Amino acid sequence: MASKTVTEPPPATTEPPRERLLQTAARLFYEEGIQSVGVDRLVAEARITKATFYRHFPTKDDLVRAYVTRRDQQIRTTADALTQRIHSPRDVLTTLVVELGNEVCAPGFRGCVFINAAAEYPDPDHPVRHAITEHRHWFRACLIQLLEATGHPDPGAAADTLVLLRDGAMTSGYLDNPASAQAAMRHALDTLFNTPHVAHDSHQDAAEPGLEDRGARGGEL
C-alpha cells in the first residue's frame, strides 16, 4: 500500500508559506495573545501543514521571536525613513510622537507588541525577552542620538523619560482614552524641551539599570 502524501492546503493568497505563517501569527498573537493561540490554529489559518510549520520554525517560541523581531525591524525602518525625510532632529522626535498617537488611536489597537509579549514571557533570559530587550536598547539609543542632535543638556535622562512616557502612552491608549494619551505624550515632549536642566547623576547610572533594562525585566516596549 502506497504511503499517503501530505500536501499543502490551497493557499488563500500567493504569499510563500513562511510569510503566510508570519502574517497569521502577527494577527492572532496581537488580537488574542500569544499563549492562547496554538500551533493547530496557526497552521489552519495560514493554510499550511504542520510539517511546513516546523520546517521554518522548530518550535512555537521560534515563531514568536520572529514575530517580535519583525515588528522591531518595521519600527527601525520607519525611524530610518523619518530621519531621511526630516532633517530637523526636533521635528523627527515630534513626528515620532505624532505617529505614536496615531497608532494608539487606530481601530484595533491593543497595546504595545513588546509589552504584551513580555507579559507572556516572564523569564528575562528567554530568547523572546532577549529580542524585546534588543529593541528597547535600540529605541533608547535612537532617542539619545536625536536628543544629542537637538542640543538637549541631558539626552540620556531625557531618553529614559521618553521611553517611560511611550510605555505609559501605549498602555493608557489601550486601557483609557486614546486621544488623551496622544495629547499627554505631545505635551510631555514639549515640557521636556522647556524644563530647566537638572544634573544627571552618572554614579546612579552606574549603580542602577536604566529604564530600558528595568522595563525589559519587569514588564517591558
N, CA, C and O of each residue as an XYZ file, in Angstrom:
884
protein
N       0.849     -1.193      0.000
C       0.000      0.000      0.000
C       0.885      1.244      0.000
O       1.796      1.368      0.819
N       0.614      2.149     -0.910
C       1.423      3.349     -1.038
C       1.181      4.274      0.137
O       0.063      4.386      0.640
N       2.255      4.941      0.571
C       2.110      5.887      1.674
C       1.371      7.130      1.208
O       1.478      7.551      0.056
N       0.621      7.704      2.138
C      -0.169      8.893      1.815
C       0.734     10.126      1.820
O       1.500     10.335      2.761
N       0.643     10.923      0.789
C       1.436     12.138      0.687
C       0.670     13.306      1.293
O      -0.479     13.569      0.936
N       1.331     14.007      2.221
C       0.712     15.173      2.834
C       1.031     16.395      1.989
O       2.200     16.728      1.792
N       0.023     17.047      1.501
C       0.216     18.227      0.659
C      -0.301     19.474      1.365
O      -1.103     19.391      2.295
N       0.175     20.634      0.906
C      -0.287     21.896      1.461
C      -1.743     22.131      1.071
O      -2.131     21.848     -0.062
N      -2.564     22.652      2.008
C      -3.894     23.086      1.609
C      -3.758     24.223      0.601
O      -2.751     24.931      0.618
N      -4.735     24.416     -0.270
C      -4.623     25.504     -1.248
C      -4.539     26.844     -0.537
O      -5.388     27.147      0.302
N      -3.537     27.651     -0.852
C      -3.366     28.917     -0.149
C      -4.443     29.920     -0.504
O      -4.954     29.929     -1.624
N      -4.788     30.773      0.466
C      -5.756     31.833      0.220
C      -5.093     32.994     -0.503
O      -5.782     33.807     -1.120
N      -3.761     33.087     -0.439
C      -3.020     34.143     -1.118
C      -1.842     33.519     -1.839
O      -1.593     32.319     -1.727
N      -1.125     34.339     -2.575
C       0.047     33.853     -3.299
C       1.319     34.006     -2.476
O       2.407     33.718     -2.976
N       1.210     34.453     -1.223
C       2.382     34.605     -0.372
C       3.016     33.243     -0.098
O       2.302     32.246      0.012
N       4.346     33.182      0.016
C       5.001     31.927      0.383
C       4.516     31.444      1.750
O       4.064     32.254      2.559
N       4.599     30.147      2.021
C       4.082     29.603      3.284
C       4.656     30.288      4.524
O       3.912     30.585      5.459
N       5.961     30.543      4.547
C       6.560     31.170      5.724
C       5.972     32.557      5.965
O       5.712     32.943      7.105
N       5.767     33.298      4.882
C       5.215     34.651      5.018
C       3.761     34.589      5.480
O       3.344     35.391      6.315
N       2.986     33.643      4.944
C       1.601     33.492      5.399
C       1.560     33.181      6.887
O       0.724     33.707      7.622
N       2.474     32.319      7.321
C       2.518     31.942      8.731
C       2.863     33.147      9.602
O       2.235     33.353     10.641
N       3.841     33.938      9.199
C       4.218     35.122      9.977
C       3.090     36.136     10.028
O       2.830     36.724     11.078
N       2.423     36.344      8.914
C       1.313     37.294      8.889
C       0.161     36.809      9.764
O      -0.459     37.594     10.482
N      -0.116     35.525      9.697
C      -1.177     34.949     10.524
C      -0.827     35.063     12.001
O      -1.668     35.440     12.817
N       0.415     34.735     12.342
C       0.863     34.830     13.729
C       0.771     36.261     14.237
O       0.316     36.496     15.356
N       1.198     37.213     13.422
C       1.162     38.617     13.838
C      -0.272     39.044     14.155
O      -0.509     39.746     15.138
N      -1.212     38.627     13.335
C      -2.612     38.997     13.556
C      -3.180     38.322     14.803
O      -3.779     38.981     15.653
N      -2.992     37.025     14.908
C      -3.596     36.287     16.022
C      -2.914     36.603     17.348
O      -3.589     36.785     18.361
N      -1.593     36.670     17.355
C      -0.880     36.970     18.594
C      -1.277     38.346     19.127
O      -1.456     38.521     20.332
N      -1.413     39.304     18.242
C      -1.745     40.660     18.682
C      -3.200     40.756     19.133
O      -3.498     41.409     20.133
N      -4.095     40.117     18.410
C      -5.521     40.228     18.725
C      -5.926     39.377     19.923
O      -6.797     39.770     20.699
N      -5.290     38.196     20.078
C      -5.791     37.234     21.064
C      -4.771     36.843     22.131
O      -5.127     36.205     23.122
N      -3.520     37.218     21.939
C      -2.484     36.814     22.876
C      -1.682     35.641     22.327
O      -2.178     34.860     21.515
N      -0.446     35.530     22.779
C       0.451     34.513     22.234
C       0.126     33.116     22.750
O      -0.020     32.175     21.970
N       0.015     32.990     24.066
C      -0.170     31.660     24.651
C      -1.539     31.064     24.332
O      -1.703     29.845     24.360
N      -2.508     31.900     24.032
C      -3.858     31.392     23.757
C      -4.011     30.861     22.339
O      -5.026     30.242     22.019
N      -3.031     31.090     21.496
C      -3.106     30.645     20.102
C      -2.137     29.473     19.916
O      -0.926     29.632     20.063
N      -2.674     28.313     19.596
C      -1.847     27.120     19.450
C      -1.376     26.888     18.025
O      -1.803     27.568     17.092
N      -0.492     25.918     17.875
C       0.062     25.595     16.562
C      -1.028     25.135     15.595
O      -1.000     25.491     14.417
N      -1.984     24.347     16.084
C      -3.051     23.863     15.208
C      -3.829     25.027     14.595
O      -4.158     25.008     13.409
N      -4.114     26.027     15.404
C      -4.841     27.202     14.906
C      -4.000     27.965     13.886
O      -4.510     28.385     12.847
N      -2.738     28.141     14.177
C      -1.855     28.853     13.259
C      -1.758     28.132     11.916
O      -1.832     28.755     10.856
N      -1.593     26.825     11.977
C      -1.484     26.021     10.768
C      -2.760     26.119      9.939
O      -2.706     26.277      8.720
N      -3.898     26.025     10.601
C      -5.176     26.047      9.891
C      -5.410     27.397      9.213
O      -5.813     27.453      8.052
N      -5.156     28.480      9.944
C      -5.460     29.802      9.385
C      -4.426     30.262      8.364
O      -4.736     31.053      7.473
N      -3.199     29.766      8.495
C      -2.176     30.094      7.490
C      -2.271     29.183      6.272
O      -1.628     29.419      5.249
N      -3.089     28.135      6.402
C      -3.298     27.170      5.322
C      -1.980     26.522      4.886
O      -1.602     26.524      3.714
N      -1.304     25.968      5.898
C      -0.081     25.209      5.669
C      -0.181     23.901      6.439
O      -1.136     23.694      7.188
N       0.789     23.025      6.264
C       0.821     21.793      7.037
C       1.714     21.986      8.267
O       2.497     22.932      8.342
N       1.577     21.077      9.217
C       2.458     21.139     10.385
C       3.908     20.904      9.981
O       4.825     21.479     10.567
N       4.107     20.068      8.991
C       5.473     19.820      8.531
C       6.115     21.115      8.041
O       7.289     21.379      8.298
N       5.324     21.916      7.333
C       5.833     23.203      6.857
C       6.120     24.133      8.024
O       7.135     24.830      8.040
N       5.224     24.141      8.994
C       5.436     24.976     10.184
C       6.784     24.658     10.821
O       7.601     25.549     11.054
N       7.003     23.387     11.097
C       8.219     23.004     11.823
C       9.468     23.047     10.945
O      10.587     23.053     11.458
N       9.285     23.075      9.645
C      10.439     23.253      8.775
C      10.984     24.680      8.888
O      12.194     24.899      8.831
N      10.089     25.630      9.047
C      10.504     27.035      9.153
C      10.788     27.443     10.599
O      11.671     28.260     10.860
N      10.035     26.870     11.528
C      10.182     27.237     12.935
C      10.148     25.961     13.781
O       9.082     25.371     13.957
N      11.301     25.526     14.307
C      11.365     24.275     15.069
C      10.413     24.241     16.261
O       9.931     23.173     16.638
N      10.138     25.410     16.862
C       9.205     25.485     17.985
C       8.324     26.710     17.808
O       8.631     27.605     17.020
N       7.232     26.737     18.547
C       6.373     27.915     18.514
C       7.112     29.140     19.022
O       6.898     30.242     18.516
N       7.979     28.969     20.014
C       8.742     30.105     20.539
C       9.633     30.728     19.469
O       9.863     31.937     19.478
N      10.132     29.910     18.551
C      10.922     30.452     17.441
C      10.057     31.366     16.569
O      10.521     32.399     16.085
N       8.811     30.978     16.378
C       7.882     31.818     15.618
C       7.595     33.108     16.378
O       7.537     34.180     15.775
N       7.416     33.019     17.678
C       7.153     34.211     18.487
C       8.326     35.175     18.401
O       8.135     36.384     18.270
N       9.522     34.646     18.475
C      10.705     35.517     18.376
C      10.749     36.188     17.017
O      11.084     37.369     16.920
N      10.417     35.456     15.968
C      10.399     36.045     14.623
C       9.332     37.128     14.521
O       9.538     38.148     13.863
N       8.202     36.907     15.168
C       7.109     37.900     15.208
C       7.579     39.184     15.880
O       7.339     40.275     15.363
N       8.244     39.067     17.024
C       8.751     40.236     17.745
C       9.853     40.929     16.941
O       9.885     42.156     16.847
N      10.753     40.132     16.366
C      11.858     40.695     15.593
C      11.359     41.430     14.359
O      11.901     42.474     13.997
N      10.337     40.896     13.716
C       9.792     41.563     12.532
C       9.209     42.925     12.906
O       9.395     43.903     12.181
N       8.502     42.990     14.040
C       7.944     44.277     14.459
C       9.066     45.270     14.766
O       8.956     46.456     14.456
N      10.131     44.782     15.370
C      11.295     45.618     15.635
C      11.859     46.173     14.325
O      12.165     47.361     14.232
N      11.994     45.322     13.330
C      12.544     45.743     12.044
C      11.635     46.768     11.368
O      12.120     47.708     10.737
N      10.327     46.591     11.498
C       9.389     47.551     10.913
C       9.547     48.929     11.548
O       9.527     49.944     10.852
N       9.703     48.962     12.863
C       9.859     50.235     13.560
C      11.182     50.892     13.193
O      11.240     52.106     13.001
N      12.249     50.098     13.093
C      13.546     50.650     12.702
C      13.484     51.239     11.290
O      14.063     52.292     11.021
N      12.780     50.553     10.400
C      12.640     51.055      9.027
C      11.891     52.378      9.014
O      12.259     53.301      8.288
N      10.841     52.467      9.819
C      10.077     53.715      9.912
C      10.945     54.844     10.446
O      10.915     55.957      9.921
N      11.718     54.558     11.487
C      12.592     55.576     12.073
C      13.651     56.031     11.066
O      13.937     57.224     10.964
N      14.230     55.090     10.328
C      15.228     55.441      9.321
C      14.622     56.324      8.234
O      15.248     57.280      7.775
N      13.399     55.994      7.830
C      12.739     56.790      6.791
C      12.468     58.211      7.281
O      12.595     59.168      6.517
N      12.098     58.346      8.543
C      11.849     59.679      9.102
C      13.114     60.522      9.107
O      13.088     61.695      8.736
N      14.213     59.924      9.526
C      15.459     60.683      9.592
C      15.969     61.045      8.198
O      16.677     62.039      8.037
N      15.614     60.249      7.193
C      15.992     60.581      5.823
C      15.119     61.696      5.254
O      15.575     62.526      4.467
N      13.848     61.695      5.674
C      12.885     62.656      5.118
C      12.880     63.978      5.870
O      12.642     65.029      5.275
N      13.140     63.935      7.180
C      13.067     65.126      8.020
C      14.457     65.427      8.553
O      15.081     64.572      9.182
N      14.933     66.603      8.315
C      16.321     66.923      8.643
C      16.482     67.515     10.038
O      17.591     67.524     10.571
N      15.409     68.005     10.639
C      15.496     68.570     11.986
C      15.277     67.468     13.026
O      14.216     66.845     13.036
N      16.255     67.213     13.901
C      16.080     66.170     14.932
C      14.860     66.426     15.823
O      14.165     65.486     16.208
N      14.604     67.684     16.147
C      13.430     68.006     16.970
C      12.143     67.642     16.233
O      11.198     67.134     16.836
N      12.112     67.901     14.942
C      10.931     67.550     14.154
C      10.767     66.034     14.024
O       9.645     65.529     13.968
N      11.885     65.316     13.976
C      11.806     63.850     13.943
C      11.170     63.340     15.228
O      10.293     62.478     15.190
N      11.610     63.872     16.369
C      11.033     63.470     17.657
C       9.546     63.799     17.713
O       8.740     62.990     18.174
N       9.191     64.978     17.244
C       7.783     65.365     17.230
C       6.968     64.429     16.348
O       5.862     64.028     16.710
N       7.522     64.083     15.184
C       6.816     63.184     14.268
C       6.663     61.794     14.873
O       5.627     61.151     14.704
N       7.688     61.332     15.574
C       7.582     60.032     16.250
C       6.430     60.031     17.254
O       5.690     59.054     17.368
N       6.292     61.147     17.982
C       5.203     61.251     18.957
C       3.851     61.294     18.246
O       2.883     60.686     18.702
N       3.793     62.008     17.138
C       2.544     62.064     16.365
C       2.176     60.679     15.848
O       1.019     60.266     15.916
N       3.180     59.962     15.327
C       2.924     58.615     14.821
C       2.465     57.683     15.944
O       1.588     56.842     15.744
N       3.061     57.838     17.112
C       2.634     57.048     18.263
C       1.180     57.341     18.588
O       0.391     56.430     18.838
N       0.834     58.627     18.581
C      -0.548     58.999     18.848
C      -1.513     58.425     17.831
O      -2.603     57.974     18.180
N      -1.108     58.442     16.572
C      -1.958     57.853     15.534
C      -2.143     56.357     15.755
O      -3.219     55.808     15.516
N      -1.069     55.705     16.218
C      -1.142     54.257     16.461
C      -2.110     53.926     17.587
O      -2.939     53.026     17.451
N      -2.009     54.656     18.709
C      -2.870     54.329     19.851
C      -4.328     54.678     19.567
O      -5.231     54.139     20.207
N      -4.564     55.579     18.609
C      -5.936     55.967     18.279
C      -6.525     55.129     17.140
O      -7.699     55.277     16.801
N      -5.713     54.256     16.555
C      -6.167     53.472     15.409
C      -7.126     52.363     15.852
O      -6.983     51.828     16.952
N      -8.097     52.015     15.010
C      -9.010     50.914     15.338
C      -8.232     49.616     15.541
O      -7.280     49.337     14.812
N      -8.633     48.835     16.522
C      -7.995     47.551     16.770
C      -6.732     47.632     17.598
O      -6.065     46.618     17.799
N      -6.383     48.828     18.088
C      -5.171     48.944     18.899
C      -5.342     48.173     20.204
O      -6.339     48.335     20.908
N      -4.350     47.328     20.517
C      -4.409     46.502     21.725
C      -3.116     46.599     22.540
O      -2.712     45.642     23.202
N      -2.484     47.755     22.481
C      -1.282     47.939     23.262
C      -0.015     47.657     22.475
O      -0.053     47.419     21.268
N       1.101     47.688     23.176
C       2.423     47.528     22.577
C       2.741     46.047     22.354
O       2.573     45.230     23.259
N       3.193     45.709     21.167
C       3.576     44.332     20.845
C       4.611     43.811     21.834
O       4.532     42.664     22.276
N       5.584     44.656     22.182
C       6.696     44.224     23.026
C       6.270     44.075     24.488
O       6.654     43.112     25.151
N       5.489     45.011     24.981
C       4.984     44.909     26.351
C       4.085     43.686     26.480
O       4.185     42.928     27.445
N       3.208     43.502     25.498
C       2.296     42.356     25.540
C       3.062     41.032     25.525
O       2.741     40.109     26.273
N       4.075     40.954     24.668
C       4.853     39.708     24.576
C       5.631     39.463     25.860
O       5.708     38.329     26.332
N       6.210     40.517     26.429
C       6.985     40.360     27.664
C       6.111     39.869     28.807
O       6.568     39.111     29.662
N       4.864     40.296     28.823
C       3.950     39.863     29.880
C       3.697     38.361     29.819
O       3.363     37.743     30.830
N       3.856     37.771     28.629
C       3.626     36.337     28.471
C       4.919     35.517     28.562
O       4.888     34.286     28.544
N       6.034     36.208     28.657
C       7.328     35.531     28.805
C       8.071     36.152     29.988
O       8.923     37.019     29.793
N       7.761     35.724     31.201
C       8.327     36.365     32.395
C       9.814     36.122     32.614
O      10.451     36.873     33.353
N      10.387     35.092     31.992
C      11.797     34.789     32.183
C      12.651     35.769     31.375
O      12.603     35.747     30.145
N      13.439     36.635     32.042
C      14.238     37.624     31.314
C      15.329     37.011     30.448
O      15.890     37.693     29.590
N      15.640     35.726     30.661
C      16.670     35.062     29.869
C      16.104     34.290     28.679
O      16.853     33.648     27.942
N      14.801     34.351     28.492
C      14.189     33.654     27.364
C      14.548     34.385     26.058
O      14.627     35.613     26.043
N      14.763     33.646     24.974
C      15.098     34.288     23.698
C      14.099     35.353     23.243
O      14.491     36.343     22.626
N      12.821     35.158     23.541
C      11.827     36.179     23.183
C      12.091     37.465     23.955
O      12.004     38.559     23.397
N      12.414     37.333     25.246
C      12.724     38.513     26.045
C      14.022     39.176     25.573
O      14.152     40.399     25.632
N      14.970     38.379     25.112
C      16.194     38.957     24.573
C      15.872     39.835     23.364
O      16.435     40.920     23.218
N      14.969     39.368     22.499
C      14.573     40.154     21.326
C      13.903     41.458     21.755
O      14.120     42.502     21.140
N      13.099     41.397     22.796
C      12.433     42.595     23.309
C      13.456     43.574     23.869
O      13.381     44.777     23.617
N      14.407     43.052     24.628
C      15.447     43.900     25.214
C      16.278     44.570     24.127
O      16.606     45.751     24.231
N      16.617     43.818     23.086
C      17.374     44.391     21.975
C      16.621     45.558     21.352
O      17.220     46.577     21.008
N      15.320     45.409     21.209
C      14.523     46.503     20.644
C      14.545     47.723     21.557
O      14.708     48.851     21.093
N      14.381     47.495     22.841
C      14.337     48.614     23.777
C      15.684     49.346     23.832
O      15.725     50.574     23.906
N      16.760     48.598     23.795
C      18.081     49.222     23.801
C      18.286     50.061     22.541
O      18.803     51.176     22.601
N      17.868     49.503     21.393
C      17.974     50.277     20.154
C      17.123     51.541     20.234
O      17.581     52.619     19.856
N      15.894     51.419     20.722
C      14.986     52.566     20.779
C      15.564     53.678     21.653
O      15.530     54.851     21.283
N      16.087     53.299     22.804
C      16.677     54.307     23.691
C      17.892     54.963     23.034
O      18.056     56.180     23.125
N      18.742     54.179     22.377
C      19.916     54.728     21.700
C      19.513     55.677     20.574
O      20.164     56.697     20.347
N      18.443     55.336     19.878
C      17.934     56.192     18.810
C      17.474     57.533     19.379
O      17.756     58.584     18.804
N      16.766     57.494     20.506
C      16.306     58.729     21.146
C      17.482     59.571     21.623
O      17.486     60.790     21.449
N      18.471     58.932     22.220
C      19.652     59.670     22.693
C      20.327     60.390     21.534
O      20.710     61.553     21.663
N      20.474     59.708     20.410
C      21.128     60.310     19.249
C      20.353     61.541     18.768
O      20.951     62.567     18.445
N      19.031     61.434     18.722
C      18.212     62.562     18.279
C      18.282     63.713     19.286
O      18.389     64.879     18.905
N      18.221     63.371     20.568
C      18.266     64.400     21.604
C      19.617     65.104     21.630
O      19.681     66.317     21.828
N      20.680     64.362     21.434
C      22.011     64.976     21.353
C      22.072     65.962     20.194
O      22.666     67.035     20.306
N      21.448     65.582     19.075
C      21.473     66.449     17.900
C      20.667     67.732     18.108
O      20.926     68.738     17.449
N      19.691     67.702     19.021
C      18.921     68.917     19.318
C      19.664     69.822     20.286
O      19.266     70.967     20.498
N      20.753     69.311     20.879
C      21.471     70.089     21.877
C      20.897     69.979     23.263
O      21.199     70.808     24.122
N      20.070     68.970     23.509
C      19.497     68.806     24.845
C      20.619     68.610     25.863
O      21.570     67.876     25.595
N      20.519     69.262     27.039
C      21.617     69.199     28.009
C      21.813     67.836     28.664
O      22.897     67.552     29.173
N      20.798     66.998     28.662
C      20.929     65.687     29.303
C      20.175     64.646     28.479
O      19.108     64.191     28.890
N      20.710     64.267     27.333
C      19.983     63.360     26.434
C      19.701     61.990     27.031
O      18.677     61.384     26.713
N      20.587     61.484     27.893
C      20.350     60.175     28.496
C      19.121     60.166     29.381
O      18.268     59.285     29.273
N      19.038     61.172     30.273
C      17.889     61.258     31.166
C      16.610     61.542     30.377
O      15.548     61.004     30.689
N      16.722     62.389     29.357
C      15.550     62.705     28.545
C      15.061     61.475     27.787
O      13.856     61.268     27.644
N      16.003     60.654     27.298
C      15.623     59.429     26.596
C      14.919     58.464     27.541
O      13.929     57.835     27.167
N      15.433     58.346     28.775
C      14.770     57.498     29.764
C      13.328     57.949     29.981
O      12.409     57.135     30.074
N      13.153     59.272     30.058
C      11.816     59.824     30.273
C      10.902     59.502     29.099
O       9.747     59.124     29.291
N      11.421     59.653     27.879
C      10.598     59.387     26.704
C      10.238     57.911     26.582
O       9.130     57.580     26.159
N      11.156     57.020     26.948
C      10.835     55.590     26.930
C       9.718     55.300     27.925
O       8.769     54.580     27.614
N       9.840     55.860     29.109
C       8.808     55.671     30.122
C       7.472     56.226     29.650
O       6.434     55.592     29.836
N       7.493     57.411     29.038
C       6.265     58.025     28.541
C       5.652     57.195     27.416
O       4.432     57.051     27.335
N       6.506     56.651     26.552
C       5.981     55.815     25.473
C       5.297     54.573     26.034
O       4.194     54.221     25.617
N       5.958     53.914     26.980
C       5.355     52.735     27.600
C       3.997     53.082     28.196
O       3.022     52.351     28.023
N       3.952     54.212     28.901
C       2.700     54.622     29.521
C       1.639     54.965     28.506
O       0.471     54.623     28.689
N       2.027     55.641     27.431
C       1.064     56.016     26.403
C       0.489     54.791     25.705
O      -0.702     54.749     25.397
N       1.340     53.785     25.453
C       0.854     52.574     24.796
C      -0.142     51.826     25.680
O      -1.117     51.259     25.188
N       0.110     51.831     26.977
C      -0.810     51.164     27.908
C      -2.073     51.979     28.103
O      -3.182     51.450     28.036
N      -1.897     53.272     28.345
C      -3.041     54.150     28.565
C      -3.918     54.241     27.318
O      -5.143     54.324     27.410
N      -3.273     54.225     26.154
C      -4.040     54.308     24.914
C      -4.958     53.126     24.717
O      -5.994     53.241     24.061
N      -4.589     51.988     25.279
C      -5.435     50.793     25.184
C      -6.470     50.744     26.299
O      -7.630     50.407     26.059
N      -6.051     51.081     27.529
C      -6.944     50.934     28.677
C      -7.856     52.137     28.897
O      -8.968     51.995     29.406
N      -7.378     53.326     28.510
C      -8.126     54.543     28.803
C      -8.547     55.234     27.505
O      -8.922     54.576     26.535
N      -8.482     56.546     27.502
C      -8.892     57.323     26.333
C      -7.691     57.515     25.409
O      -6.739     58.192     25.798
N      -7.696     56.947     24.202
C      -6.543     57.074     23.310
C      -6.199     58.524     22.982
O      -5.022     58.882     22.919
N      -7.215     59.361     22.774
C      -6.954     60.758     22.436
C      -6.251     61.474     23.585
O      -5.379     62.312     23.356
N      -6.626     61.149     24.815
C      -5.969     61.756     25.970
C      -4.510     61.321     26.063
O      -3.639     62.129     26.384
N      -4.242     60.040     25.784
C      -2.865     59.548     25.792
C      -2.043     60.235     24.715
O      -0.879     60.569     24.934
N      -2.642     60.443     23.564
C      -1.969     61.119     22.461
C      -1.604     62.554     22.851
O      -0.476     62.995     22.633
N      -2.568     63.278     23.429
C      -2.332     64.667     23.816
C      -1.303     64.766     24.940
O      -0.471     65.673     24.946
N      -1.362     63.832     25.889
C      -0.436     63.861     27.022
C       0.998     63.615     26.565
O       1.926     64.238     27.080
N       1.185     62.718     25.612
C       2.521     62.433     25.106
C       3.101     63.651     24.395
O       4.279     63.965     24.565
N       2.288     64.332     23.608
C       2.764     65.534     22.915
C       3.106     66.634     23.931
O       4.129     67.305     23.799
N       2.268     66.811     24.920
C       2.526     67.818     25.956
C       3.812     67.481     26.720
O       4.598     68.368     27.052
N       4.012     66.201     26.991
C       5.209     65.786     27.728
C       6.467     66.083     26.923
O       7.475     66.502     27.492
N       6.426     65.873     25.608
C       7.585     66.170     24.774
C       7.901     67.664     24.808
O       9.062     68.055     24.933
N       6.860     68.502     24.696
C       7.087     69.947     24.760
C       7.666     70.347     26.104
O       8.561     71.190     26.175
N       7.153     69.735     27.181
C       7.652     70.050     28.516
C       9.107     69.632     28.668
O       9.896     70.321     29.316
N       9.451     68.520     28.079
C      10.819     68.003     28.184
C      11.829     68.986     27.605
O      12.944     69.111     28.112
N      11.438     69.675     26.553
C      12.357     70.620     25.929
C      12.327     71.990     26.594
O      13.192     72.825     26.328
N      11.347     72.229     27.451
C      11.243     73.522     28.106
C      11.571     73.481     29.584
O      11.494     74.502     30.268
N      11.944     72.283     30.095
C      12.271     72.131     31.510
C      13.722     72.507     31.755
O      14.596     72.069     31.007
N      14.012     73.318     32.795
C      15.402     73.658     33.107
C      16.217     72.399     33.366
O      15.707     71.411     33.895
N      17.475     72.448     32.991
C      18.356     71.290     33.130
C      18.616     70.957     34.596
O      18.922     71.834     35.403
N      18.489     69.682     34.921
C      18.855     69.178     36.242
C      19.973     68.174     36.030
O      19.842     67.258     35.218
N      21.065     68.338     36.750
C      22.224     67.475     36.545
C      21.849     66.016     36.716
O      21.130     65.652     37.646
N      22.341     65.184     35.811
C      22.059     63.749     35.856
C      23.196     63.058     36.597
O      24.363     63.279     36.273
N      22.889     62.250     37.557
C      23.880     61.603     38.408
C      24.458     60.389     37.700
O      23.809     59.345     37.622
N      25.683     60.519     37.182
C      26.297     59.412     36.452
C      26.598     58.239     37.371
O      26.615     57.091     36.929
N      26.840     58.527     38.669
C      27.094     57.426     39.602
C      25.841     56.581     39.778
O      25.913     55.359     39.909
N      24.699     57.244     39.778
C      23.444     56.494     39.892
C      23.241     55.623     38.660
O      22.753     54.498     38.760
N      23.622     56.153     37.485
C      23.502     55.362     36.261
C      24.327     54.087     36.359
O      23.903     53.024     35.904
N      25.520     54.202     36.963
C      26.393     53.040     37.047
C      25.875     52.020     38.037
O      26.123     50.823     37.893
N      25.146     52.495     39.055
C      24.704     51.598     40.114
C      23.365     50.959     39.808
O      23.080     49.854     40.270
N      22.524     51.661     39.014
C      21.194     51.157     38.768
C      20.954     50.992     37.284
O      21.470     51.782     36.494
N      20.178     49.978     36.870
C      19.863     49.827     35.449
C      18.940     50.942     35.002
O      18.140     51.453     35.786
N      19.057     51.323     33.715
C      18.183     52.356     33.186
C      16.782     51.832     32.995
O      16.496     50.664     33.259
N      15.910     52.709     32.532
C      14.522     52.313     32.330
C      14.401     51.188     31.322
O      13.543     50.316     31.451
N      15.279     51.212     30.302
C      15.226     50.139     29.317
C      15.433     48.791     29.978
O      14.670     47.856     29.735
N      16.476     48.679     30.828
C      16.789     47.396     31.449
C      15.728     47.005     32.456
O      15.304     45.850     32.500
N      15.291     47.973     33.277
C      14.278     47.642     34.270
C      12.973     47.261     33.606
O      12.284     46.341     34.046
N      12.632     47.986     32.524
C      11.390     47.675     31.832
C      11.427     46.299     31.206
O      10.445     45.558     31.237
N      12.586     45.965     30.630
C      12.689     44.673     29.963
C      12.639     43.531     30.966
O      12.328     42.402     30.588
N      12.940     43.797     32.244
C      12.913     42.739     33.229
C      11.589     42.690     34.001
O      11.252     41.669     34.600
N      10.850     43.790     33.983
C       9.673     43.795     34.824
C       8.360     43.901     34.101
O       7.322     43.617     34.698
N       8.350     44.284     32.885
C       7.074     44.422     32.221
C       7.274     44.642     30.765
O       6.634     43.952     29.972
N       7.971     45.396     30.417
C       8.526     45.675     29.138
C       8.234     47.050     28.723
O       8.638     47.467     27.638
N       8.903     47.577     25.962
C       8.475     48.317     24.858
C       8.019     47.296     23.877
O       7.577     47.646     22.783
